[in-house]
Amino acid sequence: MHVVLLRLALGLYSLGFAHSVLTALKKKQTLFGPALAAMSVGFALHVASIAIRAVDVHYLPLTQRYEGFSFFGALATLGFLIAYAKYRIAPLSVFAFPLIFVMTFVANLFYDPSASIPPVLRSNWLYIHTPLVFLGYAALFFAFAAAIMYLIQERALKSKHPTRFYNWLPSLDICDDLAYKSLAIGFPLITLGIITGALWAQAVWGVWARDAKVLFSFLTWLVYMLLIFYRLIAGWRGRKAAYLYIVGFIGVLVTFLSANYFGGLHTF
Amino acid sequence: MQLALVGLNHKTAPVEIRERLAFSSDALRSALASLVGREQVNEAIILSTCNRVEVVAESSDDRLIREFLCEFHQIPHDSISKHLYSFRNVDAIRHVFRVTASLDSMVVGEPQILGQVKEAYRIAADAGTVGMHLTALMNRAFAVAKRVRSETGISQSAVSVSYAAVELARKIFGDLSGKTVMIIGASKMGELAAKHLRRAGVSSVLVTNRTFERAVELAQVFEGAAVPFEHFADHMLGADIVITSTGAPHFIIGKNLAEQIIHRRKNRPMFFIDIAVPRDIDPGVNEIDNAFLYDIDDLQQVIDTNLKERLKESMRAEEIIDHEVESFCLKMKGREVVPTIIELRDSLEKLRRDEIERNRRHLKNLSPEQQAALDQITKAIVNKILHSPIEQLKQVAHDPQGADLADLIRKIFNIKPQ
């Protein structure tokens, strides 16, 4: 049942994905209304799917790879719906919908019906560490998307050639605000994520430093730390800050994917 | 429904003519009454703005309206005839739609015209000179205008220097409330831009000028504060938007100064608008992060791009209008009594013949007399069925309810307007 719901959600998310592609190609908002409706319904089905899975297996479904992607996809959708409710920035969808679609798609791709938990993950830390990190990543993704919108808008304003995108994108102030607020939410979450990860590793292995994922996550954390530090000290914002948001998120992606490519303790 | 429209606008008539044919708001009521009092003029609306005068009436003859215009304003027809245009029926509908949707305006897409047309309609409704035809027409026109606005971008972008400045400020700061604008130098254009910014929500205004008295004077207009010209750089710290228009021969704000100020403002963004010629601000300021500089040519460029965009969008608007005119005409036709009677008869007669034709195989054994009798009987049945609806239609042919009944009968018998 939960798989059927997940696939239905994916089908609805594909409409959001189509909206993003068409909007980018035509340089004009296309199909936003239907896409937003589809994403909302898709989200409800997605949450139902995760809930049913949780009831079936008697734990928060995060241990399988597909469960992880599915969970992250649902968080990203939730993040978008919250950001949209607060700021009414339709253009954010162009970034968010493809991410949500891809995450849910990958979840479907890796689907594995076995419910066994890998022995290494059998720990209560799982339910603390993983959600914290995922929530943090979702928030940082929106900071990244806002930074991209900022750069496009800033370029349009500086070049003095208004384009269609210029009319459609939100003001610099809103982009900056969204990026900073997302960072303000995401940074504490990944900080706690790293700390709980460290404690967990300590409990299981005793050591934890020789893992690629740990290393990258620490570097990423430093980038965001720098960003917050300069914002508070010197009011850093604008172009330079936008670049750092993007560097930081590339760090997030590398961290997220690193375990499978570089090996280490996070490969299970 | 017969529609006639006579009018003139900024394209067909110079202002000397337009002002002679304009109706003051006091005169509108009596003008409407005098127009509708005439034979063969049943309903009327008069729109009179500084750019146009339009008279639309439910009437079969536009000459009646021309006569009325000349008599009311006491102008010989020959002197104005070449400035007037006349439209009938479909063309009149199209013209009303285009005017209301701001496609016929001097600045295409300007939003005021819709309000002006609505006001003209309201006045006519109060004066009792609109009936069901013009009500249907105008309601459709308002809906079409709304559709054009929401589906095309013709009203989206600013096409004057002041509005362009406001729009750019909004793209930088989002909400303008709580922001401060500083005016350096006192020119008409700078004042106008500041006025628009103030109206758009900017909270406080600082004014500086070489002659301090002038600065004080201008500051009073905006309920702002005057600052001495010698210290303007210090006060600029608190300004989010800076408008310069001095007669200075050199730059008064260099890149270094702007850089320092942005730094001291902790990188809060600044928007510089330089409308002075020769320029007051070093163009290099635009390269600073969080500083945005537009000179008069840049603003003009924004406006030109916007105008081009509007022109492109107006083509799409014209397509919408074409489509709407067609569907409105079709709908109106469906509400007319006489065509409904004819089409009702035709449709049932066709039904009768088709049925006989379909059953030809079973009827071929009948004698010619019997066949003739069958024909007679079926005809009689059709006539009996139609008798009451047609009588009812004829009775209300000249009432406003006639349209509704025609509409209803068409629905019941499933007759589409041809």
Interface residues (C-beta under 8 A of the other chain):
Chain A: Q153 L157 K158 K160 H161 P162 Y166 N167 P170 S171 L172 D173 I174 D177 A234 G235 W236 R237 G238 R239 K240
Chain B: G153 Q156 S157 L168 R170 K171 I172 F173 G174 D175 R265 K266 N267 R268 P269 N286 D289 N290 F292 Y294 D298 Q301 V302 T305 N306
